[in-house]
Amino acid sequence: MTRTMEIIVAAVLLSFGAVVAFDSYRLGAQWAEEGPQSGYFPFYIGIVIGAASLVTLVQAVLGKAAGGNKSFVEREQFKLVLAVLVPAALYVLGIQWIGIYVASAIYIAVFMVWLGNYSWLKSVALSLAVSASLFVLFEVWFKVPLPKGAFDPLSFLGY
């Protein structure tokens, strides 16, 4: 089962690397007189991802991969993956509804309490401080608006 998963993941990453390299080349992946074109660095990142994926794919197909035919994931390991994946997916959905700052504050606080065993007081204080700092950094200083969401509770600030 591990070998099958290695082949699938390597093929997906190889495709991803090819798309990144192709689109970066389309944008311009050369060194121009004024410096690198917009696709220069992403092009080489795509090439590295593709090359590493190709090596992994060849090793998995030839049966020289590290995992062999052992089980890909055990039940307890899968529970740990889901313990991070499900809240992360909810966080991404939360950004669409309540914006990145409020969703981030909730996400940080919940993770600190749930996985880090911190007190609610410390968790809420730190998550609010991080979100407020990011708000000031991006919205006020850099003037870069980040996603506010459909029901942004911070809209009263005028941002």
C-alpha positions as a Markdown table, in Angstrom:
| # | Residue | x | y | z |
|---|---|---|---|---|
| 1 | Met | 0.0 | 0.0 | 0.0 |
| 2 | Thr | 2.9 | 2.4 | 0.8 |
| 3 | Arg | 4.3 | 1.8 | -2.7 |
| 4 | Thr | 1.0 | 2.7 | -4.3 |
| 5 | Met | 0.7 | 5.9 | -2.3 |
| 6 | Glu | 4.3 | 6.8 | -3.2 |
| 7 | Ile | 3.6 | 6.4 | -6.9 |
| 8 | Ile | 0.4 | 8.5 | -6.6 |
| 9 | Val | 2.0 | 11.3 | -4.6 |
| 10 | Ala | 5.1 | 11.4 | -6.8 |
| 11 | Ala | 2.9 | 11.6 | -9.9 |
| 12 | Val | 0.7 | 14.4 | -8.5 |
| 13 | Leu | 3.8 | 16.3 | -7.4 |
| 14 | Leu | 5.5 | 15.7 | -10.8 |
| 15 | Ser | 2.3 | 17.2 | -12.5 |
| 16 | Phe | 2.4 | 20.1 | -10.1 |
| 17 | Gly | 6.0 | 20.8 | -10.8 |
| 18 | Ala | 5.4 | 20.6 | -14.5 |
| 19 | Val | 2.5 | 23.1 | -14.3 |
| 20 | Val | 4.6 | 25.5 | -12.2 |
| 21 | Ala | 7.5 | 25.3 | -14.5 |
| 22 | Phe | 5.4 | 25.6 | -17.7 |
| 23 | Asp | 3.4 | 28.6 | -16.4 |
| 24 | Ser | 6.5 | 30.3 | -15.0 |
| 25 | Tyr | 8.2 | 29.9 | -18.4 |
| 26 | Arg | 5.1 | 31.4 | -20.0 |
| 27 | Leu | 5.4 | 34.4 | -17.7 |
| 28 | Gly | 9.1 | 34.8 | -18.4 |
| 29 | Ala | 11.8 | 32.7 | -16.7 |
| 30 | Gln | 14.8 | 34.5 | -18.1 |
| 31 | Trp | 17.2 | 37.0 | -16.6 |
| 32 | Ala | 16.4 | 40.4 | -18.2 |
| 33 | Glu | 18.5 | 43.6 | -18.2 |
| 34 | Glu | 16.5 | 44.9 | -15.2 |
| 35 | Gly | 16.8 | 41.6 | -13.3 |
| 36 | Pro | 14.9 | 38.4 | -13.1 |
| 37 | Gln | 11.6 | 38.1 | -14.9 |
| 38 | Ser | 8.5 | 37.3 | -12.9 |
| 39 | Gly | 8.6 | 33.6 | -13.6 |
| 40 | Tyr | 12.4 | 33.1 | -13.0 |
| 41 | Phe | 12.4 | 31.8 | -9.4 |
| 42 | Pro | 9.1 | 29.8 | -9.6 |
| 43 | Phe | 10.4 | 28.2 | -12.8 |
| 44 | Tyr | 13.4 | 26.7 | -11.0 |
| 45 | Ile | 11.3 | 25.7 | -8.0 |
| 46 | Gly | 9.0 | 23.8 | -10.4 |
| 47 | Ile | 12.0 | 22.1 | -12.0 |
| 48 | Val | 13.3 | 21.0 | -8.6 |
| 49 | Ile | 9.9 | 19.7 | -7.5 |
| 50 | Gly | 9.5 | 17.9 | -10.8 |
| 51 | Ala | 13.0 | 16.4 | -10.7 |
| 52 | Ala | 12.6 | 15.2 | -7.1 |
| 53 | Ser | 9.2 | 13.8 | -7.9 |
| 54 | Leu | 10.5 | 12.0 | -10.9 |
| 55 | Val | 13.3 | 10.3 | -8.9 |
| 56 | Thr | 10.7 | 9.2 | -6.3 |
| 57 | Leu | 8.4 | 8.0 | -9.0 |
| 58 | Val | 11.1 | 5.9 | -10.7 |
| 59 | Gln | 12.2 | 4.4 | -7.3 |
| 60 | Ala | 8.6 | 3.5 | -6.4 |
| 61 | Val | 7.9 | 2.0 | -9.8 |
| 62 | Leu | 11.1 | -0.1 | -9.7 |
| 63 | Gly | 10.3 | -1.2 | -6.2 |
| 64 | Lys | 13.2 | 0.5 | -4.5 |
| 65 | Ala | 11.2 | 2.9 | -2.4 |
| 66 | Ala | 11.7 | 3.0 | 1.3 |
| 67 | Gly | 8.1 | 1.9 | 2.3 |
| 68 | Gly | 7.8 | -1.3 | 0.4 |
| 69 | Asn | 4.3 | -2.8 | 0.6 |
| 70 | Lys | 3.6 | -2.1 | 4.3 |
| 71 | Ser | 0.4 | -0.3 | 5.3 |
| 72 | Phe | 0.5 | 3.3 | 4.3 |
| 73 | Val | -1.0 | 4.6 | 7.6 |
| 74 | Glu | -2.1 | 3.1 | 10.8 |
| 75 | Arg | -5.4 | 4.0 | 12.4 |
| 76 | Glu | -3.8 | 6.0 | 15.3 |
| 77 | Gln | -1.5 | 7.9 | 12.9 |
| 78 | Phe | -4.5 | 8.7 | 10.7 |
| 79 | Lys | -6.4 | 10.1 | 13.7 |
| 80 | Leu | -3.4 | 12.4 | 14.4 |
| 81 | Val | -3.4 | 13.6 | 10.7 |
| 82 | Leu | -7.2 | 14.3 | 10.9 |
| 83 | Ala | -6.7 | 16.1 | 14.2 |
| 84 | Val | -4.7 | 18.7 | 12.2 |
| 85 | Leu | -6.4 | 18.4 | 8.8 |
| 86 | Val | -10.0 | 18.9 | 9.9 |
| 87 | Pro | -9.4 | 22.1 | 11.9 |
| 88 | Ala | -7.2 | 23.5 | 9.1 |
| 89 | Ala | -10.0 | 22.9 | 6.6 |
| 90 | Leu | -12.5 | 24.6 | 8.9 |
| 91 | Tyr | -10.0 | 27.5 | 9.2 |
| 92 | Val | -9.9 | 27.9 | 5.5 |
| 93 | Leu | -13.7 | 27.9 | 5.3 |
| 94 | Gly | -13.8 | 30.3 | 8.2 |
| 95 | Ile | -11.6 | 32.8 | 6.3 |
| 96 | Gln | -14.3 | 32.9 | 3.7 |
| 97 | Trp | -17.0 | 33.8 | 6.2 |
| 98 | Ile | -15.4 | 35.8 | 9.0 |
| 99 | Gly | -12.1 | 36.9 | 7.5 |
| 100 | Ile | -8.5 | 35.9 | 8.0 |
| 101 | Tyr | -7.9 | 37.8 | 11.3 |
| 102 | Val | -10.8 | 36.5 | 13.3 |
| 103 | Ala | -10.5 | 33.0 | 11.8 |
| 104 | Ser | -6.8 | 33.0 | 12.7 |
| 105 | Ala | -7.4 | 34.2 | 16.3 |
| 106 | Ile | -9.9 | 31.3 | 16.8 |
| 107 | Tyr | -7.6 | 28.8 | 15.1 |
| 108 | Ile | -4.6 | 29.7 | 17.1 |
| 109 | Ala | -6.5 | 29.7 | 20.4 |
| 110 | Val | -8.2 | 26.4 | 19.8 |
| 111 | Phe | -4.9 | 24.7 | 18.8 |
| 112 | Met | -3.1 | 26.1 | 21.8 |
| 113 | Val | -5.8 | 24.8 | 24.2 |
| 114 | Trp | -6.5 | 21.5 | 22.4 |
| 115 | Leu | -3.0 | 20.3 | 21.3 |
| 116 | Gly | -0.8 | 22.5 | 23.4 |
| 117 | Asn | -2.7 | 22.2 | 26.7 |
| 118 | Tyr | -2.3 | 25.9 | 27.4 |
| 119 | Ser | -4.9 | 27.7 | 29.5 |
| 120 | Trp | -7.8 | 29.5 | 27.7 |
| 121 | Leu | -6.6 | 32.9 | 29.1 |
| 122 | Lys | -3.1 | 32.5 | 27.6 |
| 123 | Ser | -4.4 | 31.1 | 24.4 |
| 124 | Val | -7.0 | 33.8 | 23.8 |
| 125 | Ala | -4.5 | 36.6 | 24.8 |
| 126 | Leu | -1.8 | 35.3 | 22.4 |
| 127 | Ser | -4.1 | 34.6 | 19.5 |
| 128 | Leu | -5.6 | 38.1 | 19.7 |
| 129 | Ala | -2.1 | 39.6 | 20.0 |
| 130 | Val | -0.9 | 37.7 | 16.9 |
| 131 | Ser | -4.0 | 38.6 | 14.8 |
| 132 | Ala | -3.9 | 42.2 | 15.9 |
| 133 | Ser | -0.2 | 42.4 | 15.0 |
| 134 | Leu | -0.8 | 40.9 | 11.6 |
| 135 | Phe | -3.7 | 43.3 | 11.0 |
| 136 | Val | -1.5 | 46.3 | 11.8 |
| 137 | Leu | 1.4 | 44.9 | 9.7 |
| 138 | Phe | -0.6 | 44.2 | 6.6 |
| 139 | Glu | -3.6 | 46.6 | 6.7 |
| 140 | Val | -2.1 | 49.6 | 8.3 |
| 141 | Trp | 1.6 | 49.6 | 7.5 |
| 142 | Phe | 1.9 | 47.7 | 4.2 |
| 143 | Lys | -1.6 | 48.7 | 3.0 |
| 144 | Val | -2.2 | 45.1 | 1.7 |
| 145 | Pro | -5.8 | 44.1 | 2.3 |
| 146 | Leu | -6.2 | 40.4 | 3.3 |
| 147 | Pro | -9.4 | 38.5 | 3.0 |
| 148 | Lys | -12.2 | 39.9 | 5.2 |
| 149 | Gly | -14.9 | 37.3 | 4.5 |
| 150 | Ala | -18.6 | 37.7 | 3.8 |
| 151 | Phe | -19.5 | 38.5 | 7.4 |
| 152 | Asp | -16.5 | 40.3 | 8.6 |
| 153 | Pro | -16.9 | 41.3 | 12.3 |
| 154 | Leu | -14.0 | 43.9 | 11.9 |
| 155 | Ser | -15.8 | 45.9 | 9.2 |
| 156 | Phe | -16.5 | 48.6 | 11.7 |
| 157 | Leu | -12.8 | 49.6 | 11.6 |
| 158 | Gly | -13.2 | 50.8 | 8.1 |
| 159 | Tyr | -10.7 | 48.3 | 6.5 |
